[in-house]
Amino acid sequence: RRVLFRSLNLYGVENVLGIPYGYRGLVQRYNHNLKVLNSYTISKIQNQGGTILGTSRGPQNIREMVDFLVEHEIDILFTIGGDGTQKGAMALCDEITKRDLKISLIGIPKTIDNDLNFLEKTFGFGTAVEAAREAIQRVHTETLSLRNGIGIVKLMGRDSGYIAAQAALASMDVNICLVPEIDFELEGKQGLFACIEHRLTSKGHCLIAVAEGAGQKHLPATGKTDASGNKKYSDIGTFLVDEIQRNFQDHPHEPTTRYVDPSYLIRSLPASAEDGVFCLRLGQSAVHAAMAGKTRMLTGYWSRIFTHVPMDYTVAARKKIHPDSLFWQSVLEATRQPRDMS
């Protein structure tokens, strides 16, 4: 937001407003006050985690939101977020087009899951990986201090396991990485239990990084959705703890299990230096695109080039880890886990 304000100032734009609580702030009946963004209100936000504007989930009335934009004479709206945010922006674009209004909508990809299509990476991912690596290192230290210690770290990643996979590469301490894209079984010669036993026998400890959306076939469906309509997943972390303890309860190794879920601690951190620079470049690109009259697009990054990507492309499908990709091959080489655990 600081980058947007400063970049807009270069174009002579002085009236910059922050919308509180996401799309909810664009609905008049909620009576959320717009936040004036100036050099004073944004002076320190680059060192803070979270957001000074607040967030919310759930659909809002599109017509009411466009009415709000018209009433407050908002000509450019920057939507900062992931898949749900940009889908909402597309719906706004449809209504704006229907009314033949001159309002530009530019998306900035901010999601720690790194799961937006046609984008090499998203703002927040690098910071999340760094924090995940620190959590993994601490749990690794704990498992080393135990006789046949088993450490389990659950990380965010509903449908794409990039945080868990990238953190496994960054730490080099993870022995088993479980992600939503790659199937695995609990039992069998190459199942999870067999992999854990092999690791305990050879090294005396085992560290598992698991994305929150991994292994959902093993758990009962919750039948619930969150405010944004996403399926609520069962807790794979506590499930693995219970199943591993059950399987090894009478085993000669007598392992001890440690479980850590640092997910929301990771989300609340200030941006890393690399992410801060990346965000600055994305924000500058977004402002230049808006002032050039573009709309219904995201600023992206691919092969060291900042790009303009149609919103429709970025949300058409989730970006996922391909089991035959060089990236996943690197994870397998780092963890030494079997290619096929199913």
C-alpha positions in Angstrom: 0.0 0.0 0.0 2.9 2.3 0.7 4.3 1.5 -2.8 0.9 2.2 -4.4 0.6 5.6 -2.6 4.2 6.7 -3.5 3.9 5.5 -7.1 0.5 7.2 -7.6 2.0 10.4 -6.2 4.5 10.4 -9.1 1.5 10.7 -11.4 0.1 13.6 -9.3 -2.6 11.5 -7.6 -3.0 12.8 -4.1 -6.3 11.4 -3.0 -5.6 7.7 -2.2 -8.1 5.8 0.0 -7.8 2.4 1.7 -10.8 0.1 1.7 -11.2 -1.5 5.2 -11.9 -5.2 5.5 -11.6 -6.1 1.8 -14.8 -6.2 -0.2 -16.9 -5.8 2.9 -15.6 -2.2 3.0 -17.2 -1.5 -0.4 -20.7 -2.1 1.0 -22.2 1.1 2.4 -24.5 -0.6 4.9 -21.6 -1.9 6.9 -20.6 1.7 7.6 -16.8 1.0 7.5 -15.0 4.3 7.2 -12.5 4.7 4.3 -8.9 5.2 5.5 -7.0 8.1 4.0 -3.6 6.9 2.9 -0.9 9.6 3.2 2.8 9.8 4.1 1.9 9.7 7.9 -0.5 6.8 7.9 1.7 4.6 5.8 5.2 5.6 7.1 5.9 2.4 9.0 3.8 -0.3 7.5 6.6 -1.8 5.5 8.0 -3.1 8.9 4.7 -4.5 10.1 3.0 -7.9 9.5 -0.6 -8.3 8.7 -2.6 -5.4 7.2 -3.5 -2.0 8.5 -6.8 -2.2 6.5 -8.0 -5.5 7.9 -9.4 -8.5 5.9 -12.7 -10.3 5.6 -14.1 -13.4 3.8 -17.4 -14.0 2.1 -19.3 -12.7 -1.0 -20.7 -9.3 -1.1 -23.4 -7.7 -3.3 -21.6 -6.7 -6.6 -24.1 -4.0 -7.4 -23.7 -2.4 -4.0 -20.0 -2.4 -4.3 -20.0 -0.8 -7.8 -22.5 1.8 -6.4 -20.0 2.6 -3.7 -17.2 3.1 -6.2 -19.3 5.5 -8.3 -20.6 7.4 -5.2 -17.0 7.9 -3.9 -15.7 8.7 -7.4 -13.1 5.9 -7.2 -11.5 5.6 -10.7 -8.9 2.9 -9.9 -9.3 0.0 -7.6 -6.3 -2.2 -6.7 -7.2 -5.6 -5.4 -4.5 -7.2 -3.3 -4.9 -10.9 -2.7 -5.2 -14.4 -4.1 -7.7 -16.5 -5.9 -10.8 -15.4 -4.1 -9.9 -11.8 -4.2 -9.3 -11.8 -8.0 -12.5 -13.7 -8.7 -14.3 -11.0 -6.8 -12.5 -8.4 -8.9 -13.6 -10.1 -12.1 -17.2 -10.0 -10.9 -16.8 -6.3 -10.3 -15.3 -5.8 -13.8 -18.4 -7.5 -15.3 -20.7 -5.1 -13.5 -18.5 -2.1 -14.4 -18.5 -3.2 -18.0 -22.3 -3.6 -18.0 -22.7 -0.1 -16.8 -20.1 1.3 -19.2 -18.1 2.9 -16.4 -14.6 4.1 -16.6 -13.1 2.3 -13.6 -9.9 0.4 -13.8 -9.3 -2.8 -11.7 -5.8 -4.0 -11.3 -4.9 -7.0 -9.2 -1.7 -7.5 -7.2 -1.0 -11.2 -6.4 -0.6 -11.6 -2.6 -0.9 -15.2 -1.4 1.6 -17.2 0.6 0.3 -20.4 -1.1 1.9 -19.3 -4.5 -1.0 -21.0 -6.3 -2.1 -18.4 -8.9 -1.9 -19.6 -12.4 0.5 -18.1 -15.0 2.5 -16.4 -12.2 6.0 -17.7 -11.2 5.6 -16.5 -7.7 3.4 -14.3 -5.5 4.1 -11.8 -2.8 4.2 -13.4 0.6 5.4 -16.8 -0.5 9.1 -16.1 0.1 8.4 -14.8 3.6 6.3 -17.8 4.4 8.9 -20.2 3.2 11.6 -18.5 5.3 9.4 -18.7 8.4 8.4 -22.3 7.7 12.1 -23.2 7.4 12.7 -21.7 10.9 9.9 -23.8 12.3 11.2 -26.9 10.6 14.7 -26.3 12.0 13.4 -26.0 15.5 11.3 -29.2 15.3 14.3 -30.9 13.8 16.4 -29.9 16.8 13.7 -31.4 19.1 13.5 -34.7 17.2 17.3 -35.0 17.4 17.2 -34.8 21.1 14.7 -37.7 21.4 15.2 -41.4 21.0 13.5 -42.2 17.7 11.9 -38.8 17.6 9.2 -38.1 15.0 8.6 -34.5 14.2 5.5 -33.3 12.3 5.2 -29.7 11.0 1.9 -28.7 9.3 2.1 -25.9 6.9 -0.5 -23.9 4.9 -1.4 -25.1 1.4 -5.0 -26.3 0.8 -4.6 -27.4 -2.8 -1.0 -26.5 -3.7 1.9 -27.7 -1.5 4.5 -25.1 -2.5 5.2 -23.8 1.0 5.9 -27.3 2.4 7.9 -28.4 -0.7 10.0 -25.2 -0.9 10.7 -25.2 2.9 11.8 -28.8 2.6 14.3 -27.7 0.0 15.4 -24.7 2.0 16.0 -26.6 5.2 17.4 -29.9 3.9 16.2 -31.4 7.2 12.8 -32.8 6.0 12.7 -36.5 5.5 9.1 -36.8 4.2 7.2 -34.1 2.5 3.5 -34.6 2.0 1.6 -32.3 -0.4 -2.0 -32.3 -1.8 -0.8 -33.0 -5.4 1.0 -36.2 -4.6 -1.0 -39.2 -3.3 0.3 -41.4 -0.5 -0.9 -44.4 1.5 -0.4 -45.1 5.2 0.2 -48.9 4.9 2.2 -50.9 2.4 5.8 -51.5 1.5 6.3 -47.9 0.4 3.6 -46.3 2.5 4.1 -43.6 5.1 4.6 -45.9 8.1 7.2 -48.0 6.2 9.1 -44.8 5.3 9.0 -43.6 8.9 10.3 -47.0 10.1 13.1 -47.1 7.5 14.2 -43.6 8.6 14.1 -44.5 12.3 16.1 -47.6 11.7 18.8 -45.9 9.7 19.0 -42.5 11.3 17.1 -42.6 14.6 14.7 -39.7 13.9 12.2 -38.6 11.2 10.9 -35.2 10.3 7.7 -34.7 8.3 6.5 -31.5 6.6 2.8 -31.8 5.6 0.7 -29.3 3.7 -2.8 -28.8 5.2 -4.6 -30.2 2.1 -2.5 -33.3 1.9 -4.0 -36.8 2.4 -7.6 -35.7 2.7 -8.8 -39.0 1.2 -7.8 -40.6 4.5 -10.0 -38.3 6.6 -13.8 -38.0 6.8 -15.1 -35.0 4.8 -16.3 -32.1 7.1 -19.2 -31.3 4.7 -18.6 -27.6 5.6 -17.4 -24.6 3.7 -15.9 -21.3 4.9 -17.3 -17.9 4.2 -15.7 -17.8 0.8 -17.2 -21.1 -0.3 -14.1 -23.2 0.0 -14.4 -26.7 1.4 -13.2 -27.0 5.0 -10.7 -29.7 5.2 -10.2 -32.1 8.1 -7.0 -31.6 10.2 -4.3 -33.8 8.5 -1.8 -32.8 11.2 -3.6 -34.2 14.2 -4.7 -37.2 12.1 -1.1 -38.1 11.4 -0.1 -37.7 15.0 -2.9 -40.1 16.1 -2.3 -42.6 13.3 1.5 -42.7 13.7 1.2 -43.1 17.5 -1.4 -45.9 17.0 0.8 -47.7 14.4 4.0 -47.5 16.5 2.5 -47.9 20.0 3.9 -51.5 20.5 6.9 -51.1 18.1 10.4 -51.8 19.4 11.6 -48.4 18.3 9.2 -46.8 20.9 9.2 -43.4 19.0 8.2 -40.1 20.6 6.1 -37.7 18.4 6.3 -33.9 18.4 3.7 -31.9 16.4 3.8 -28.1 15.5 1.4 -26.1 13.5 2.9 -22.6 13.0 0.5 -21.6 10.2 -1.0 -18.3 11.5 2.3 -17.3 13.1 3.8 -17.5 9.6 1.0 -15.4 8.1 1.5 -12.6 10.6 5.2 -11.9 9.9 6.6 -8.7 8.3 7.8 -9.2 4.7 11.4 -10.5 4.2 13.8 -8.2 2.4 13.4 -10.2 -0.8 9.6 -10.1 -0.6 9.7 -6.4 0.2 11.6 -5.6 -3.0 9.3 -8.0 -4.9 6.2 -6.3 -3.6 7.6 -2.8 -4.5 8.2 -3.9 -8.1 4.7 -5.4 -8.3 3.1 -2.3 -6.9 5.0 0.0 -9.2 4.0 -2.2 -12.2 0.3 -2.1 -11.0 0.2 1.7 -10.9 1.9 2.1 -14.3 -0.7 -0.4 -15.8 -3.6 1.5 -14.2 -2.4 4.9 -15.4 -2.0 3.4 -18.9 -5.7 2.6 -18.9 -5.5 -1.1 -18.4 -8.0 -3.1 -16.4 -9.0 -6.7 -15.5 -5.4 -7.8 -15.1 -2.8 -8.7 -12.5 0.8 -7.6 -12.4 2.8 -10.8 -12.5 6.3 -12.1 -12.7 7.7 -14.8 -15.0 11.4 -15.6 -16.0 12.7 -12.4 -14.4 10.2 -10.2 -16.2 7.2 -8.3 -14.7 4.2 -9.1 -16.7 0.5 -8.2 -17.2 -1.7 -11.2 -16.9 -5.5 -11.3 -17.6 -7.4 -12.0 -14.3 -9.3 -14.7 -16.1 -6.1 -16.7 -16.7 -4.8 -16.5 -13.2 -8.0 -18.0 -11.6 -8.9 -20.4 -14.4 -7.1 -23.2 -12.5 -4.9 -23.5 -9.4 -1.2 -23.7 -10.0 0.0 -27.0 -8.6 3.1 -29.1 -8.2 3.4 -31.6 -11.1 4.7 -35.0 -9.9 7.0 -35.3 -12.9 8.4 -31.7 -12.6 12.1 -31.0 -11.9 10.9 -29.1 -8.9 9.3 -32.2 -7.3 12.3 -34.2 -8.4 14.5 -31.8 -6.3 12.2 -32.4 -3.3 12.5 -36.2 -3.7 16.3 -35.9 -3.9 16.5 -33.7 -0.8 14.2 -35.8 1.3 15.2 -39.3 -0.1 11.5 -40.3 0.2 10.1 -42.8 -2.4 8.8 -41.3 -5.6 5.6 -43.4 -5.2 4.1 -43.7 -1.7 0.7 -44.8 -3.0 
